[in-house]
Amino acid sequence: MHDGLRLLLNLRERVIAAVKNGAPSGEAAERFGVGVASAIRWHARFRAEGAIAAKPMGGDRHSHRVKAQTALVLQAYKARLQVYLREVRKLDGSNYRILQTITYDRS
């Protein structure tokens, strides 16, 4: 484990332990130099899930919406190889918000 991650995990453990032992979240946050909201969030997650480590960050959160429209996009692409996004949007106006996230890379 990276030293920075070890230190952050140790900090979370100390903040959670302080709140668990009766210190108000604001006091624990001030004592350890973290935000009050972070102390509250860390302790709430510990109570709910028993987890101290941070949740995974990043990753793809949007492709499932585009994949749901695969047939529509492929239909437009096969009809005209030089299809533009605005033309795909016109095919199905009800899915406008989903389709506006689509981008093409045809290099």
Residue pairs with C-beta under 8 A, 6 or more apart in sequence:
1 9
8 54
9 52
9 53
11 32
11 34
12 42
12 52
12 53
12 54
13 52
14 32
15 28
15 29
15 32
15 34
15 38
15 39
15 42
15 43
16 42
16 43
16 46
16 52
18 27
18 28
18 31
18 32
19 25
19 28
19 39
19 43
20 43
20 46
23 31
25 36
25 39
25 40
25 43
26 36
26 39
28 39
29 35
29 36
29 38
29 39
30 36
32 39
42 52
45 51
45 55
46 52
62 101
65 98
65 101
66 73
66 98
66 101
66 102
68 98
69 92
69 95
69 98
69 99
69 102
72 88
72 91
72 92
72 95
72 99
73 88
73 99
73 102
75 91
76 83
76 87
76 88
76 91
77 83
80 87
85 99
85 100
85 102
85 103
85 104
88 99
88 102
89 96
89 99
89 100
92 99
